[in-house]
């Protein structure tokens, strides 16, 4: 048998040698790896009670996907690795010299970049686009460590999402508080301007004054019409020089002067008429009312933002808790051996075929 082995070509000898090494490694040397798996989703509480027909409800799936992808990036980050190292001592566990040299971390004090690359080979976080679930998987040399890593990933992920949303909500509260202060100052200024204008013109309500003068003018015009009718009637009886005609003419003149005076108060070409005062007053009053509406809106937004900042907006719901493995799923020894042997034999066969073709062409 050894003679037959040495009569084989170098390619086949190399392939068979690699197969023997693979059988030896995966059959006896490779360390067991336990796998703990958890499945999580992100629930949003800010949309509860909203209108189901609202267009924003159509975007919930997209927003949830973004949240899950953001959570995935955090769980695979160096920041997450640092937290796991501080809590669980991953370097010491993965660099255990009792484990096989091909699967373990070679140096416990390896640089962060190499340690993070090794961490990514032992921890996977995959997003299931169909079910919108994040699958968290952790590999370790012991069942307890694998379960601890998966559990820490889930708990730290929930803390990260809530901390991020609360930080954003707190920043929003600060911004709205600033807006409330500015709108309050604007409202005070608008009201003070309105009061100052009323004091300057001695009128609390120019519109009421205009309406009162309009009533006076209307009554005076009615009186003037009655006097003119009486005068026309007296002209048929008395002469223009009679005392009755002169008396009623005096009354007509007085009423006409009163009408002219009141109309002059309401409308003036010099810009001091009540119509100008009313226009400016209503403009200042509208500005004050608008400032008050803005202030009320800002107060409502501030109260809502404060409520949102205190409650839990996003919750990492655990669909499947981190499993506590009872059997090492990795490495898949028989599968790896079979695949490696087949691949090595196929590669050797291809190389031998190429060598035979080359020899035929030379001959």
TANOR-V622917 format. One record per residue. N is the residue number from 1. SS is DSSP state (H for helix, E for strand, - for the rest). PHI is phi as a letter, one per 40 degrees, with the letter a starting at -180 (NA if undefined). PSI is psi in whole degrees, 0 to 359 (* if undefined). Layout:
N,SS,PHI,PSI  N,SS,PHI,PSI
//
This chain:
1,-,NA,314  2,H,c,326  3,H,c,320  4,H,c,324  5,H,c,318  6,H,c,342  7,H,c,348  8,-,c,157  9,-,c,159  10,H,d,327  11,H,c,313  12,H,c,324  13,H,c,319  14,H,c,319  15,H,c,315  16,H,c,322  17,H,c,318  18,H,c,322  19,H,c,319  20,H,c,320  21,H,c,320  22,H,c,317  23,H,c,318  24,H,c,316  25,H,c,304  26,H,c,340  27,H,c,329  28,H,b,330  29,H,c,318  30,-,d,132  31,-,c,149  32,-,c,142  33,E,b,125  34,E,c,145  35,E,b,125  36,E,b,136  37,E,b,141  38,E,b,153  39,E,b,129  40,E,b,155  41,E,b,166  42,E,b,122  43,E,b,139  44,E,b,129  45,-,c,354  46,-,c,350  47,-,b,2  48,-,c,135  49,-,g,359  50,-,c,173  51,-,c,125  52,-,c,336  53,-,c,1  54,-,c,140  55,H,c,330  56,H,c,336  57,H,c,338  58,H,c,342  59,H,c,4  60,H,c,317  61,H,c,317  62,H,c,317  63,H,c,319  64,H,c,320  65,H,c,317  66,H,c,319  67,H,c,318  68,H,c,320  69,H,c,323  70,H,c,318  71,H,c,321  72,H,c,314  73,H,c,323  74,H,c,318  75,H,c,335  76,-,c,6  77,-,c,167  78,H,c,332  79,H,c,316  80,H,c,320  81,H,c,319  82,H,c,320  83,H,c,319  84,H,c,322  85,H,c,317  86,H,c,327  87,H,c,319  88,H,b,346  89,-,g,58  90,H,c,323  91,H,d,313  92,H,c,322  93,H,c,312  94,H,c,340  95,-,c,18  96,-,c,123  97,-,c,346  98,-,c,350  99,-,c,162  100,-,c,146  101,-,c,341  102,-,c,335  103,-,b,340  104,-,c,167  105,-,c,123  106,-,c,319  107,-,b,131  108,-,c,330  109,-,c,33  110,-,c,151  111,-,d,157  112,H,d,322  113,H,c,316  114,H,c,321  115,H,c,320  116,H,c,320  117,H,c,320  118,H,c,321  119,H,d,319  120,H,c,337  121,H,c,344  122,H,b,345  123,E,b,131  124,E,b,141  125,E,b,108  126,E,b,139  127,E,c,123  128,E,c,106  129,-,c,336  130,-,c,312  131,-,c,356  132,-,f,49  133,E,b,143  134,E,c,122  135,E,c,114  136,E,b,125  137,E,b,135  138,E,b,136  139,E,b,140  140,E,a,167  141,-,c,353  142,-,b,153  143,H,c,321  144,H,c,319  145,H,c,319  146,H,c,316  147,H,c,321  148,H,c,319  149,H,c,313  150,H,c,318  151,H,c,320  152,H,c,322  153,H,c,317  154,H,c,312  155,H,c,319  156,H,c,326  157,H,c,319  158,H,c,317  159,H,c,319  160,H,c,314  161,H,c,317  162,H,c,321  163,H,c,320  164,H,c,313  165,H,c,322  166,H,c,324  167,H,c,317  168,H,c,318  169,H,c,321  170,H,c,319  171,H,c,324  172,H,c,322  173,H,c,316  174,H,c,318  175,H,c,315  176,H,c,325  177,H,c,321  178,H,c,320  179,H,c,320  180,H,c,317  181,H,c,315  182,H,c,318  183,H,c,326  184,H,c,316  185,H,c,321  186,H,c,319  187,H,c,317  188,H,c,315  189,H,c,319  190,H,c,318  191,H,c,320  192,H,c,322  193,H,c,321  194,H,c,315  195,H,c,319  196,H,c,322  197,H,c,321  198,H,c,319  199,H,c,320  200,H,c,328  201,H,b,358  202,-,g,28  203,-,b,131  204,-,c,321  205,-,b,92  206,H,d,328  207,H,c,317  208,H,c,321  209,H,c,318  210,H,c,318  211,H,c,322  212,H,c,315  213,H,c,323  214,H,c,322  215,H,c,320  216,H,c,315  217,H,c,319  218,H,c,318  219,H,c,320  220,H,c,321  221,H,c,325  222,H,c,319  223,H,c,319  224,H,c,320  225,H,c,319  226,H,c,318  227,H,c,321  228,H,c,324  229,H,c,315  230,H,c,320  231,H,c,318  232,H,c,326  233,H,c,322  234,H,c,334  235,H,c,336  236,-,c,345  237,-,b,317  238,-,b,162  239,-,c,161  240,-,c,336  241,-,c,359  242,-,c,155  243,H,c,326  244,H,c,317  245,H,c,316  246,H,c,323  247,H,c,315  248,H,c,330  249,H,c,322  250,H,c,319  251,H,c,320  252,H,c,318  253,H,c,321  254,H,c,319  255,H,c,319  256,H,c,321  257,H,c,322  258,H,c,318  259,H,c,316  260,H,c,320  261,H,c,314  262,H,c,320  263,H,c,325  264,H,c,327  265,H,c,323  266,H,c,320  267,-,b,127  268,-,b,137  269,-,c,347  270,-,c,6  271,-,g,9  272,-,b,16  273,-,c,158  274,H,c,334  275,H,c,320  276,H,c,318  277,H,c,317  278,H,c,318  279,H,c,315  280,H,c,322  281,H,c,316  282,H,c,326  283,H,c,315  284,H,c,323  285,H,c,319  286,H,c,320  287,H,c,321  288,H,c,319  289,H,c,321  290,H,c,318  291,H,c,323  292,H,c,320  293,H,c,318  294,H,c,321  295,H,c,317  296,H,c,317  297,H,c,318  298,H,c,322  299,H,c,318  300,H,c,318  301,H,c,324  302,H,c,317  303,H,c,318  304,H,c,317  305,H,c,323  306,H,c,320  307,H,c,316  308,H,c,328  309,H,c,341  310,H,c,337  311,-,c,166  312,-,c,107  313,-,c,322  314,E,b,136  315,E,b,127  316,E,c,100  317,E,c,130  318,E,c,111  319,E,c,319  320,E,b,121  321,-,c,155  322,-,d,125  323,-,c,149  324,-,b,100  325,-,c,145  326,-,b,350  327,-,a,137  328,-,c,116  329,-,c,338  330,E,b,151  331,-,c,156  332,-,c,88  333,H,c,303  334,H,c,318  335,H,c,313  336,H,c,319  337,H,c,313  338,H,c,314  339,H,c,317  340,H,c,316  341,H,c,314  342,H,c,316  343,H,c,318  344,H,c,317  345,H,c,321  346,H,c,317  347,H,c,317  348,H,c,319  349,H,c,319  350,H,c,316  351,H,c,317  352,H,c,322  353,H,c,317  354,H,c,320  355,H,c,320  356,H,c,319  357,H,c,317  358,H,c,319  359,H,c,320  360,H,c,320  361,H,c,326  362,H,c,320  363,-,c,*
//
